[in-house]
Amino acid sequence: MSKVEDFLTVDEEQEIVRAILKAEKNTSGEIRVHIEASSKIDHFSRAQQVFHFLKMDNTKDENGVLLYVAVHDKKFVIYGDKGIDRAVPKGFWESTKTIIASHFKKDAFKDGIVEGVLTAGKELEAHFPWNHNDTNELSDAISKG
């Protein structure tokens, strides 16, 4: 795979965006997916940088979740803001990573991202249910670096 653009097809990207919309439908939480070739720093630190760059740390309830993927490094990070991190049960992020990793090991990248997004969405809904005043604070599009 030579380019980040080759990681997912246009149809797969659309399916991920639909999963984000579905996951956010019943929650005030925000989910983003960011894909880039590689990182020159450790992947967790890079995910934190991307989280800030995408203004995910500006949500009113601090309930943004980023799924960061470094394609060539074969690494991914799920990074949740303070609000969601305090709310989820212990081990939630690890169990979600395991779900995604099981798909990635089979080169089913779209499936892993979709299932990770939907799993995060269910947890967001449990802790940050949607109410009639909620607005979509962030773009649902996949960002690329």
TORPA-4810 file (N, C-alpha, C, O; in nm, 3 decimals):
<nodes>
NODE_1_0.086_-0.117_0.000_0.000_0.000_0.000_0.091_0.123_0.000_0.164_0.146_0.096_M
NODE_2_0.086_0.202_-0.106_0.182_0.310_-0.120_0.132_0.443_-0.066_0.212_0.528_-0.029_S
NODE_3_0.002_0.462_-0.060_-0.051_0.592_-0.019_-0.161_0.575_0.085_-0.227_0.472_0.092_K
NODE_4_-0.177_0.679_0.163_-0.287_0.682_0.260_-0.420_0.669_0.187_-0.514_0.606_0.236_V
NODE_5_-0.427_0.729_0.068_-0.551_0.725_-0.010_-0.588_0.583_-0.052_-0.705_0.555_-0.079_E
NODE_6_-0.490_0.494_-0.058_-0.515_0.356_-0.097_-0.561_0.269_0.021_-0.601_0.154_0.001_D
NODE_7_-0.555_0.323_0.142_-0.588_0.245_0.261_-0.735_0.203_0.261_-0.768_0.091_0.298_F
NODE_8_-0.822_0.294_0.219_-0.966_0.267_0.212_-1.019_0.313_0.077_-0.970_0.412_0.021_L
NODE_9_-1.118_0.244_0.025_-1.182_0.289_-0.097_-1.278_0.403_-0.062_-1.308_0.426_0.055_T
NODE_10_-1.325_0.473_-0.163_-1.422_0.581_-0.142_-1.547_0.524_-0.076_-1.602_0.586_0.016_V
NODE_11_-1.593_0.408_-0.121_-1.711_0.345_-0.062_-1.688_0.309_0.084_-1.777_0.326_0.167_D
NODE_12_-1.569_0.259_0.116_-1.538_0.225_0.255_-1.536_0.351_0.342_-1.585_0.350_0.455_E
NODE_13_-1.479_0.458_0.289_-1.480_0.584_0.364_-1.622_0.631_0.390_-1.654_0.677_0.500_E
NODE_14_-1.707_0.619_0.289_-1.848_0.660_0.306_-1.916_0.575_0.413_-1.996_0.626_0.492_Q
NODE_15_-1.885_0.446_0.415_-1.943_0.357_0.515_-1.897_0.397_0.657_-1.976_0.390_0.751_E
NODE_16_-1.773_0.438_0.670_-1.723_0.483_0.800_-1.794_0.611_0.842_-1.832_0.625_0.958_I
NODE_17_-1.812_0.704_0.750_-1.883_0.828_0.782_-2.027_0.797_0.825_-2.078_0.857_0.919_V
NODE_18_-2.090_0.703_0.755_-2.227_0.662_0.796_-2.226_0.602_0.937_-2.318_0.625_1.015_R
NODE_19_-2.122_0.526_0.970_-2.110_0.469_1.105_-2.093_0.580_1.209_-2.150_0.573_1.318_A
NODE_20_-2.015_0.683_1.175_-1.998_0.796_1.266_-2.132_0.865_1.289_-2.168_0.895_1.402_I
NODE_21_-2.207_0.890_1.181_-2.338_0.954_1.193_-2.432_0.869_1.279_-2.504_0.922_1.364_L
NODE_22_-2.429_0.737_1.258_-2.514_0.647_1.337_-2.471_0.649_1.484_-2.555_0.654_1.573_K
NODE_23_-2.340_0.644_1.508_-2.288_0.641_1.645_-2.320_0.770_1.720_-2.344_0.768_1.841_A
NODE_24_-2.322_0.882_1.649_-2.347_1.012_1.713_-2.496_1.046_1.722_-2.533_1.145_1.786_E
NODE_25_-2.579_0.967_1.659_-2.723_0.999_1.651_-2.789_1.015_1.787_-2.875_1.102_1.804_K
NODE_26_-2.750_0.934_1.884_-2.817_0.936_2.014_-2.726_0.983_2.127_-2.748_0.950_2.244_N
NODE_27_-2.624_1.061_2.092_-2.530_1.110_2.193_-2.485_1.252_2.160_-2.488_1.294_2.044_T
NODE_28_-2.443_1.324_2.263_-2.382_1.455_2.241_-2.233_1.439_2.212_-2.165_1.537_2.179_S
NODE_29_-2.181_1.317_2.223_-2.040_1.290_2.197_-2.003_1.310_2.051_-2.089_1.308_1.963_G
NODE_30_-1.875_1.328_2.028_-1.822_1.350_1.894_-1.714_1.247_1.864_-1.626_1.223_1.946_E
NODE_31_-1.721_1.187_1.745_-1.625_1.087_1.703_-1.561_1.131_1.573_-1.630_1.175_1.480_I
NODE_32_-1.430_1.120_1.566_-1.357_1.150_1.442_-1.261_1.036_1.411_-1.217_0.965_1.501_R
NODE_33_-1.230_1.020_1.283_-1.131_0.923_1.237_-1.025_1.003_1.161_-1.057_1.083_1.073_V
NODE_34_-0.899_0.979_1.195_-0.788_1.044_1.126_-0.691_0.937_1.077_-0.651_0.849_1.153_H
NODE_35_-0.654_0.946_0.950_-0.565_0.849_0.888_-0.445_0.923_0.828_-0.461_1.023_0.758_I
NODE_36_-0.325_0.872_0.859_-0.205_0.928_0.798_-0.104_0.816_0.775_-0.121_0.705_0.825_E
NODE_37_0.000_0.846_0.699_0.096_0.743_0.660_0.173_0.691_0.780_0.175_0.570_0.805_A
NODE_38_0.237_0.781_0.855_0.319_0.738_0.968_0.340_0.857_1.061_0.299_0.969_1.032_S
NODE_39_0.403_0.829_1.173_0.430_0.933_1.270_0.577_0.930_1.308_0.635_0.823_1.325_S
NODE_40_0.636_1.047_1.322_0.776_1.057_1.363_0.790_1.052_1.515_0.900_1.035_1.567_K
NODE_41_0.678_1.066_1.586_0.678_1.056_1.732_0.591_0.937_1.773_0.526_0.876_1.689_I
NODE_42_0.591_0.905_1.903_0.510_0.791_1.944_0.363_0.817_1.909_0.318_0.932_1.910_D
NODE_43_0.292_0.712_1.880_0.158_0.723_1.822_0.056_0.783_1.919_-0.035_0.854_1.875_H
NODE_44_0.069_0.758_2.046_-0.023_0.817_2.143_-0.005_0.969_2.145_-0.103_1.044_2.144_F
NODE_45_0.120_1.015_2.147_0.147_1.160_2.144_0.096_1.223_2.015_0.042_1.333_2.015_S
NODE_46_0.113_1.152_1.904_0.064_1.203_1.776_-0.088_1.211_1.777_-0.145_1.308_1.727_R
NODE_47_-0.155_1.110_1.833_-0.301_1.114_1.843_-0.345_1.234_1.926_-0.445_1.299_1.893_A
NODE_48_-0.273_1.264_2.033_-0.305_1.383_2.114_-0.292_1.511_2.031_-0.376_1.600_2.040_Q
NODE_49_-0.185_1.520_1.951_-0.165_1.637_1.866_-0.280_1.652_1.766_-0.335_1.761_1.750_Q
NODE_50_-0.317_1.542_1.700_-0.424_1.545_1.601_-0.556_1.582_1.669_-0.635_1.660_1.614_V
NODE_51_-0.580_1.527_1.786_-0.701_1.557_1.864_-0.712_1.709_1.883_-0.819_1.767_1.863_F
NODE_52_-0.602_1.771_1.923_-0.600_1.917_1.944_-0.614_1.991_1.810_-0.690_2.087_1.800_H
NODE_53_-0.542_1.947_1.708_-0.547_2.011_1.577_-0.688_2.010_1.519_-0.731_2.107_1.456_F
NODE_54_-0.762_1.900_1.542_-0.899_1.889_1.492_-1.000_1.959_1.584_-1.121_1.951_1.562_L
NODE_55_-0.949_2.026_1.687_-1.031_2.100_1.784_-1.128_2.010_1.860_-1.236_2.053_1.902_K
NODE_56_-1.089_1.885_1.877_-1.173_1.791_1.948_-1.173_1.817_2.098_-1.260_1.768_2.170_M
NODE_57_-1.075_1.894_2.145_-1.070_1.928_2.286_-1.155_2.052_2.318_-1.147_2.107_2.428_D
NODE_58_-1.235_2.095_2.222_-1.321_2.212_2.242_-1.469_2.175_2.256_-1.554_2.265_2.255_N
NODE_59_-1.502_2.047_2.270_-1.643_2.011_2.286_-1.687_2.048_2.427_-1.610_2.040_2.522_T
NODE_60_-1.813_2.090_2.440_-1.858_2.143_2.569_-1.856_2.040_2.682_-1.834_2.076_2.797_K
NODE_61_-1.878_1.914_2.651_-1.879_1.810_2.754_-1.750_1.728_2.759_-1.743_1.626_2.828_D
NODE_62_-1.648_1.773_2.686_-1.519_1.702_2.680_-1.541_1.553_2.647_-1.484_1.465_2.712_E
NODE_63_-1.624_1.529_2.545_-1.662_1.392_2.513_-1.632_1.354_2.368_-1.710_1.285_2.302_N
NODE_64_-1.519_1.400_2.319_-1.474_1.363_2.186_-1.390_1.236_2.190_-1.317_1.212_2.287_G
NODE_65_-1.400_1.156_2.084_-1.321_1.034_2.071_-1.257_1.034_1.932_-1.326_1.050_1.831_V
NODE_66_-1.126_1.017_1.929_-1.051_1.011_1.803_-1.000_0.869_1.781_-0.941_0.809_1.871_L
NODE_67_-1.023_0.818_1.662_-0.960_0.693_1.620_-0.851_0.733_1.520_-0.881_0.771_1.407_L
NODE_68_-0.726_0.724_1.564_-0.609_0.764_1.485_-0.544_0.638_1.426_-0.521_0.541_1.498_Y
NODE_69_-0.515_0.641_1.296_-0.452_0.528_1.228_-0.328_0.576_1.152_-0.337_0.667_1.070_V
NODE_70_-0.213_0.514_1.181_-0.090_0.538_1.106_-0.069_0.415_1.015_-0.024_0.310_1.061_A
NODE_71_-0.104_0.430_0.890_-0.113_0.318_0.795_0.018_0.241_0.782_0.020_0.120_0.804_V
NODE_72_0.127_0.307_0.746_0.252_0.238_0.719_0.315_0.183_0.847_0.388_0.083_0.843_H
NODE_73_0.287_0.247_0.960_0.340_0.200_1.088_0.260_0.082_1.143_0.304_0.012_1.235_D
NODE_74_0.141_0.061_1.084_0.050_-0.044_1.131_0.016_-0.026_1.279_0.018_-0.121_1.357_K
NODE_75_-0.016_0.099_1.314_-0.051_0.134_1.452_-0.179_0.215_1.452_-0.209_0.287_1.356_K
NODE_76_-0.255_0.203_1.562_-0.371_0.288_1.580_-0.387_0.319_1.727_-0.339_0.246_1.814_F
NODE_77_-0.456_0.430_1.753_-0.480_0.476_1.890_-0.625_0.522_1.899_-0.676_0.587_1.807_V
NODE_78_-0.690_0.488_2.009_-0.820_0.546_2.039_-0.795_0.644_2.151_-0.747_0.607_2.258_I
NODE_79_-0.827_0.770_2.127_-0.801_0.874_2.226_-0.932_0.942_2.264_-0.999_1.001_2.179_Y
NODE_80_-0.967_0.934_2.390_-1.088_0.998_2.439_-1.056_1.118_2.524_-0.959_1.117_2.599_G
NODE_81_-1.137_1.221_2.513_-1.120_1.343_2.594_-1.150_1.314_2.740_-1.197_1.205_2.775_D
NODE_82_-1.122_1.411_2.825_-1.134_1.394_2.970_-1.273_1.349_3.015_-1.284_1.261_3.100_K
NODE_83_-1.377_1.408_2.958_-1.513_1.376_3.001_-1.549_1.231_2.977_-1.600_1.163_3.066_G
NODE_84_-1.522_1.183_2.855_-1.555_1.043_2.824_-1.459_0.949_2.895_-1.499_0.840_2.937_I
NODE_85_-1.333_0.989_2.909_-1.235_0.904_2.975_-1.274_0.879_3.121_-1.255_0.769_3.173_D
NODE_86_-1.329_0.982_3.187_-1.375_0.965_3.326_-1.500_0.878_3.334_-1.522_0.813_3.436_R
NODE_87_-1.580_0.875_3.229_-1.711_0.810_3.234_-1.708_0.661_3.198_-1.787_0.583_3.252_A
NODE_88_-1.619_0.622_3.108_-1.622_0.483_3.062_-1.570_0.388_3.169_-1.487_0.426_3.251_V
NODE_89_-1.619_0.264_3.169_-1.570_0.167_3.267_-1.423_0.133_3.244_-1.372_0.143_3.132_P
NODE_90_-1.356_0.095_3.351_-1.216_0.056_3.342_-1.201_-0.056_3.238_-1.280_-0.151_3.237_K
NODE_91_-1.103_-0.044_3.151_-1.078_-0.145_3.050_-1.156_-0.125_2.920_-1.138_-0.201_2.825_G
NODE_92_-1.244_-0.022_2.915_-1.325_-0.002_2.794_-1.239_0.023_2.672_-1.261_-0.039_2.568_F
NODE_93_-1.141_0.112_2.682_-1.059_0.144_2.565_-0.980_0.023_2.519_-0.963_0.001_2.399_W
NODE_94_-0.930_-0.057_2.615_-0.854_-0.177_2.577_-0.943_-0.278_2.504_-0.901_-0.338_2.405_E
NODE_95_-1.065_-0.297_2.554_-1.154_-0.393_2.487_-1.192_-0.344_2.348_-1.206_-0.424_2.256_S
NODE_96_-1.208_-0.213_2.333_-1.239_-0.157_2.201_-1.119_-0.173_2.107_-1.137_-0.204_1.989_T
NODE_97_-0.998_-0.152_2.160_-0.877_-0.171_2.078_-0.866_-0.316_2.032_-0.826_-0.343_1.919_K
NODE_98_-0.901_-0.409_2.119_-0.895_-0.551_2.084_-0.990_-0.583_1.968_-0.955_-0.658_1.877_T
NODE_99_-1.109_-0.525_1.972_-1.207_-0.544_1.864_-1.150_-0.494_1.731_-1.154_-0.564_1.630_I
NODE_100_-1.096_-0.373_1.733_-1.040_-0.314_1.611_-0.921_-0.396_1.562_-0.912_-0.427_1.443_I
NODE_101_-0.832_-0.431_1.653_-0.711_-0.506_1.616_-0.745_-0.640_1.553_-0.676_-0.685_1.461_A
NODE_102_-0.851_-0.706_1.601_-0.888_-0.836_1.544_-0.925_-0.822_1.396_-0.896_-0.911_1.317_S
NODE_103_-0.990_-0.713_1.360_-1.023_-0.688_1.219_-0.898_-0.648_1.140_-0.877_-0.695_1.028_H
NODE_104_-0.815_-0.561_1.199_-0.696_-0.514_1.129_-0.602_-0.630_1.096_-0.538_-0.630_0.990_F
NODE_105_-0.593_-0.729_1.185_-0.506_-0.844_1.160_-0.549_-0.922_1.036_-0.468_-0.990_0.974_K
NODE_106_-0.676_-0.910_1.000_-0.729_-0.978_0.881_-0.735_-0.882_0.761_-0.799_-0.912_0.660_K
NODE_107_-0.669_-0.766_0.773_-0.671_-0.662_0.670_-0.812_-0.610_0.643_-0.839_-0.557_0.535_D
NODE_108_-0.901_-0.624_0.740_-1.038_-0.574_0.729_-1.043_-0.438_0.799_-1.109_-0.422_0.902_A
NODE_109_-0.973_-0.341_0.742_-0.954_-0.211_0.807_-1.085_-0.136_0.822_-1.114_-0.082_0.930_F
NODE_110_-1.164_-0.132_0.719_-1.293_-0.063_0.726_-1.380_-0.125_0.834_-1.441_-0.053_0.913_K
NODE_111_-1.387_-0.257_0.838_-1.469_-0.325_0.938_-1.422_-0.293_1.080_-1.504_-0.271_1.169_D
NODE_112_-1.293_-0.290_1.100_-1.238_-0.257_1.232_-1.273_-0.116_1.274_-1.313_-0.092_1.389_G
NODE_113_-1.259_-0.021_1.182_-1.291_0.118_1.213_-1.440_0.133_1.240_-1.479_0.198_1.337_I
NODE_114_-1.523_0.073_1.156_-1.669_0.083_1.175_-1.708_0.025_1.310_-1.783_0.089_1.385_V
NODE_115_-1.659_-0.093_1.342_-1.697_-0.155_1.471_-1.644_-0.073_1.588_-1.713_-0.059_1.690_E
NODE_116_-1.523_-0.018_1.576_-1.469_0.068_1.682_-1.553_0.193_1.702_-1.580_0.233_1.815_G
NODE_117_-1.594_0.255_1.592_-1.677_0.376_1.598_-1.812_0.344_1.663_-1.857_0.417_1.751_V
NODE_118_-1.875_0.235_1.622_-2.005_0.200_1.676_-1.997_0.162_1.824_-2.087_0.194_1.902_L
NODE_119_-1.890_0.095_1.863_-1.869_0.060_2.004_-1.851_0.186_2.089_-1.910_0.198_2.196_T
NODE_120_-1.770_0.278_2.040_-1.751_0.405_2.111_-1.883_0.481_2.118_-1.914_0.542_2.221_A
NODE_121_-1.960_0.479_2.011_-2.089_0.548_2.008_-2.186_0.496_2.112_-2.257_0.574_2.176_G
NODE_122_-2.191_0.363_2.129_-2.279_0.305_2.231_-2.240_0.351_2.370_-2.326_0.381_2.453_K
NODE_123_-2.110_0.355_2.396_-2.062_0.398_2.527_-2.088_0.547_2.548_-2.127_0.588_2.657_E
NODE_124_-2.068_0.627_2.444_-2.099_0.770_2.453_-2.247_0.791_2.483_-2.284_0.874_2.566_L
NODE_125_-2.330_0.715_2.415_-2.475_0.727_2.435_-2.512_0.697_2.581_-2.599_0.764_2.637_E
NODE_126_-2.447_0.598_2.641_-2.479_0.561_2.779_-2.443_0.672_2.877_-2.511_0.690_2.978_A
NODE_127_-2.338_0.746_2.848_-2.289_0.848_2.943_-2.323_0.991_2.902_-2.330_1.080_2.987_H
NODE_128_-2.343_1.012_2.773_-2.371_1.145_2.720_-2.489_1.137_2.623_-2.470_1.158_2.503_F
NODE_129_-2.608_1.108_2.673_-2.724_1.095_2.582_-2.753_1.227_2.511_-2.727_1.336_2.562_P
NODE_130_-2.808_1.213_2.391_-2.847_1.329_2.312_-2.965_1.398_2.378_-3.054_1.333_2.433_W
NODE_131_-2.965_1.531_2.373_-3.087_1.604_2.411_-3.117_1.706_2.303_-3.034_1.732_2.216_N
NODE_132_-3.234_1.764_2.308_-3.282_1.849_2.197_-3.197_1.973_2.175_-3.209_2.036_2.069_H
NODE_133_-3.112_2.012_2.269_-3.025_2.129_2.251_-2.891_2.095_2.184_-2.815_2.185_2.149_N
NODE_134_-2.862_1.966_2.167_-2.733_1.925_2.113_-2.718_1.962_1.965_-2.813_1.957_1.887_D
NODE_135_-2.595_1.999_1.930_-2.560_2.023_1.791_-2.436_1.941_1.759_-2.358_1.910_1.849_T
NODE_136_-2.418_1.907_1.635_-2.298_1.837_1.591_-2.186_1.939_1.591_-2.182_2.028_1.506_N
NODE_137_-2.094_1.927_1.687_-1.990_2.028_1.704_-1.872_2.013_1.610_-1.800_2.109_1.585_E
NODE_138_-1.852_1.891_1.556_-1.735_1.864_1.473_-1.776_1.793_1.345_-1.880_1.728_1.338_L
NODE_139_-1.692_1.806_1.244_-1.715_1.738_1.116_-1.713_1.586_1.136_-1.641_1.535_1.221_S
NODE_140_-1.791_1.516_1.056_-1.793_1.371_1.060_-1.702_1.310_0.952_-1.686_1.188_0.946_D
NODE_141_-1.643_1.394_0.869_-1.557_1.347_0.761_-1.428_1.286_0.817_-1.380_1.326_0.923_A
NODE_142_-1.373_1.191_0.744_-1.243_1.135_0.779_-1.137_1.239_0.746_-1.137_1.295_0.636_I
NODE_143_-1.047_1.265_0.840_-0.938_1.358_0.811_-0.815_1.277_0.776_-0.798_1.164_0.821_S
NODE_144_-0.730_1.336_0.694_-0.608_1.267_0.650_-0.489_1.359_0.666_-0.498_1.480_0.644_K
NODE_145_-0.377_1.299_0.705_-0.256_1.379_0.725_-0.149_1.338_0.632_-0.040_1.395_0.635_G
</nodes>
